[in-house]
Amino acid sequence: MQAAYITLSILIVIASILLTIVVLLQNSKGGGLAANFATGNQTFGVRQTADFLEKATWTLAISIFVLCIAATFVIPQRSSRHSNIKNQIEQTVPVEGVPEIPMTTPIETE
């Protein structure tokens, strides 16, 4: 189970990095980084490149969403160590010489 969780986590990180790169490559109103790749735009055509980048953006975003949902189902379960520590705390004996703090508020008398 832990290997599946680690694998999904690595895939989420890789998809996130790729999504960042694809978004930066898209042609914005100001030109964006896609303007620097003019030779690629001439080869494939501006519209085909924009369509590819848009489809890649949606595909990566959906894949990150699905991978995150899948990762929640394979999260390793916590060990019983947490409950073991809680039991040890509850079973401790108060140290001699240390006053115990009352849990209730004292009633004021007039």
Secondary structure as the mmCIF struct_conf table of DSSP 4:
data_model
#
loop_
_struct_conf.conf_type_id
_struct_conf.id
_struct_conf.beg_label_comp_id
_struct_conf.beg_label_asym_id
_struct_conf.beg_label_seq_id
_struct_conf.end_label_comp_id
_struct_conf.end_label_asym_id
_struct_conf.end_label_seq_id
HELX_RH_AL_P HELX_RH_AL_P1 GLN A 2 LEU A 25
BEND BEND1 GLN A 26 GLN A 26
TURN_TY1_P TURN_TY1_P1 LYS A 29 GLY A 30
TURN_TY1_P TURN_TY1_P2 GLY A 32 GLY A 32
HELX_RH_3T_P HELX_RH_3T_P1 LEU A 33 ASN A 36
HELX_RH_AL_P HELX_RH_AL_P2 ALA A 38 PHE A 44
HELX_RH_AL_P HELX_RH_AL_P3 VAL A 46 PHE A 73
BEND BEND2 VAL A 74 VAL A 74
HELX_LH_PP_P HELX_LH_PP_P1 ILE A 75 SER A 79
TURN_TY1_P TURN_TY1_P3 SER A 80 SER A 80
HELX_RH_AL_P HELX_RH_AL_P4 ARG A 81 GLU A 90
TURN_TY1_P TURN_TY1_P4 GLN A 91 GLN A 91
HELX_LH_PP_P HELX_LH_PP_P2 THR A 92 VAL A 95
TURN_TY1_P TURN_TY1_P5 GLU A 96 GLY A 97
BEND BEND3 VAL A 98 VAL A 98
HELX_LH_PP_P HELX_LH_PP_P3 PRO A 99 PRO A 102
BEND BEND4 MET A 103 THR A 104
HELX_LH_PP_P HELX_LH_PP_P4 THR A 105 GLU A 108
#
